[in-house]
Amino acid sequence: AAEETVTKEGTFAGLADSHTIAVDIDGKETMIQVGSDLQDKMNSMSEEQKVDVEYTKDSNGVLTLKSLETK
């Protein structure tokens, strides 16, 4: 199955671990995996910051971040 790319606005809720962020999207805390290319940006963000996230969802339901923009 092809990966679906989703773009959502949310609120950065914090780091779940060294390669996962938690973003509050539509009132639900969503865990998104972060590749090494975006980790510097992830580490510089503050909680409650409004963000636009673009991510893909694979067949196992794992979300992988493609882009992260602060608002």
Backbone as CSV, one residue per row, in Angstrom:
resi,resn,N_x,N_y,N_z,CA_x,CA_y,CA_z,C_x,C_y,C_z
1,ALA,0.850,-1.199,0.000,0.000,0.000,0.000,0.877,1.238,0.000
2,ALA,0.468,2.227,-0.743,1.225,3.470,-0.810,1.082,4.232,0.500
3,GLU,2.148,4.926,0.867,2.075,5.739,2.072,1.222,6.966,1.790
4,GLU,0.424,7.304,2.757,-0.420,8.482,2.655,0.290,9.629,3.362
5,THR,0.400,10.774,2.678,1.004,11.943,3.303,-0.099,12.839,3.838
6,VAL,0.048,13.230,5.090,-0.960,14.031,5.780,-0.300,15.311,6.276
7,THR,-0.996,16.433,6.108,-0.519,17.694,6.663,-1.554,18.187,7.661
8,LYS,-1.095,18.465,8.874,-2.005,18.881,9.939,-1.409,20.037,10.723
9,GLU,-2.282,20.833,11.307,-1.861,21.859,12.254,-2.071,21.288,13.644
10,GLY,-1.122,21.552,14.517,-1.256,21.043,15.875,-0.444,21.866,16.849
11,THR,-0.319,21.348,18.053,0.455,21.991,19.108,1.515,21.013,19.573
12,PHE,2.764,21.462,19.559,3.873,20.624,19.992,3.713,20.323,21.475
13,ALA,3.643,19.031,21.820,3.422,18.642,23.214,4.715,18.213,23.909
14,GLY,5.761,17.986,23.131,7.038,17.619,23.733,7.675,16.438,23.050
15,LEU,8.804,16.010,23.608,9.530,14.869,23.074,9.095,13.610,23.816
16,ALA,8.723,12.595,23.060,8.384,11.313,23.682,9.672,10.548,23.984
17,ASP,10.618,10.611,23.059,11.953,10.061,23.270,12.878,10.737,22.266
18,SER,14.081,10.216,22.079,15.069,10.918,21.262,14.726,10.968,19.777
19,HIS,13.747,10.189,19.349,13.377,10.226,17.934,11.867,10.229,17.716
20,THR,11.134,10.696,18.705,9.670,10.754,18.590,9.160,12.035,19.234
21,ILE,8.292,12.755,18.516,7.657,13.928,19.105,6.191,13.613,19.372
22,ALA,5.645,14.329,20.328,4.213,14.263,20.604,3.610,15.582,20.149
23,VAL,2.603,15.499,19.301,1.921,16.682,18.800,0.433,16.507,19.068
24,ASP,-0.179,17.522,19.644,-1.613,17.504,19.900,-2.313,17.919,18.610
25,ILE,-2.960,16.949,17.955,-3.648,17.200,16.685,-5.118,16.857,16.876
26,ASP,-5.971,17.825,16.602,-7.421,17.622,16.743,-7.790,17.100,18.126
27,GLY,-7.106,17.611,19.156,-7.425,17.239,20.521,-6.872,15.901,20.963
28,LYS,-6.049,15.272,20.140,-5.501,13.953,20.457,-3.984,13.995,20.366
29,GLU,-3.313,13.483,21.405,-1.852,13.464,21.357,-1.386,12.387,20.382
30,THR,-0.597,12.809,19.416,-0.169,11.938,18.328,1.346,11.796,18.361
31,MET,1.842,10.568,18.321,3.277,10.311,18.312,3.765,10.197,16.877
32,ILE,4.819,10.944,16.562,5.362,10.944,15.207,6.867,10.687,15.279
33,GLN,7.326,9.692,14.527,8.752,9.380,14.467,9.480,10.491,13.715
34,VAL,10.690,10.816,14.169,11.468,11.897,13.568,12.803,11.347,13.090
35,GLY,13.091,11.566,11.808,14.376,11.142,11.253,15.488,12.074,11.700
36,SER,16.718,11.636,11.494,17.875,12.415,11.952,17.945,13.795,11.298
37,ASP,17.387,13.924,10.100,17.437,15.216,9.391,16.623,16.302,10.084
38,LEU,15.638,15.921,10.885,14.774,16.921,11.532,14.984,16.991,13.039
39,GLN,15.958,16.236,13.574,16.102,16.192,15.025,16.586,17.517,15.622
40,ASP,17.444,18.252,14.903,17.895,19.551,15.427,16.703,20.483,15.609
41,LYS,15.829,20.491,14.615,14.644,21.343,14.681,13.732,20.899,15.829
42,MET,13.566,19.604,15.964,12.732,19.040,17.016,13.251,19.459,18.390
43,ASN,14.566,19.424,18.563,15.156,19.732,19.865,15.112,21.217,20.206
44,SER,14.896,22.070,19.203,14.887,23.517,19.452,13.483,24.059,19.711
45,MET,12.491,23.197,19.666,11.111,23.655,19.828,10.703,23.684,21.288
46,SER,9.734,24.533,21.573,9.232,24.605,22.935,7.804,24.076,22.989
47,GLU,7.436,23.553,24.141,6.096,22.997,24.302,5.038,24.078,24.117
48,GLU,3.896,23.660,23.658,2.747,24.530,23.380,2.934,25.374,22.124
49,GLN,4.038,25.161,21.395,4.261,25.890,20.153,3.328,25.339,19.085
50,LYS,2.703,26.243,18.322,1.842,25.823,17.218,2.729,25.384,16.060
51,VAL,2.379,24.264,15.459,3.183,23.718,14.369,2.299,23.199,13.244
52,ASP,2.871,23.186,12.053,2.297,22.451,10.933,3.197,21.243,10.735
53,VAL,2.630,20.058,10.772,3.401,18.839,10.568,2.929,18.158,9.289
54,GLU,3.876,17.644,8.556,3.565,16.819,7.391,4.196,15.469,7.660
55,TYR,3.398,14.415,7.565,3.919,13.089,7.893,3.276,12.030,7.008
56,THR,3.928,10.885,6.960,3.363,9.738,6.255,2.952,8.700,7.277
57,LYS,2.015,7.871,6.878,1.549,6.777,7.728,1.772,5.485,6.947
58,ASP,2.549,4.566,7.536,2.803,3.317,6.820,1.740,2.270,7.142
59,SER,1.897,1.100,6.551,0.866,0.065,6.699,0.743,-0.443,8.128
60,ASN,1.773,-0.213,8.952,1.709,-0.602,10.369,1.138,0.495,11.252
61,GLY,0.785,1.630,10.650,0.240,2.736,11.423,1.299,3.646,12.022
62,VAL,2.574,3.425,11.633,3.654,4.265,12.159,3.690,5.584,11.387
63,LEU,3.697,6.678,12.128,3.758,8.004,11.517,5.207,8.459,11.464
64,THR,5.634,8.960,10.307,7.007,9.440,10.122,6.972,10.876,9.622
65,LEU,7.647,11.750,10.345,7.647,13.173,10.033,8.379,13.460,8.737
66,LYS,7.787,14.271,7.877,8.429,14.694,6.635,8.841,16.155,6.717
67,SER,8.001,16.979,7.327,8.383,18.374,7.523,7.705,18.913,8.762
68,LEU,8.342,19.940,9.330,7.890,20.519,10.580,8.080,22.014,10.483
69,GLU,6.999,22.765,10.569,7.078,24.223,10.485,6.423,24.820,11.719
70,THR,7.149,25.712,12.368,6.556,26.419,13.501,5.757,27.600,12.965
71,LYS,4.734,27.995,13.723,3.849,29.079,13.267,4.066,30.330,14.101
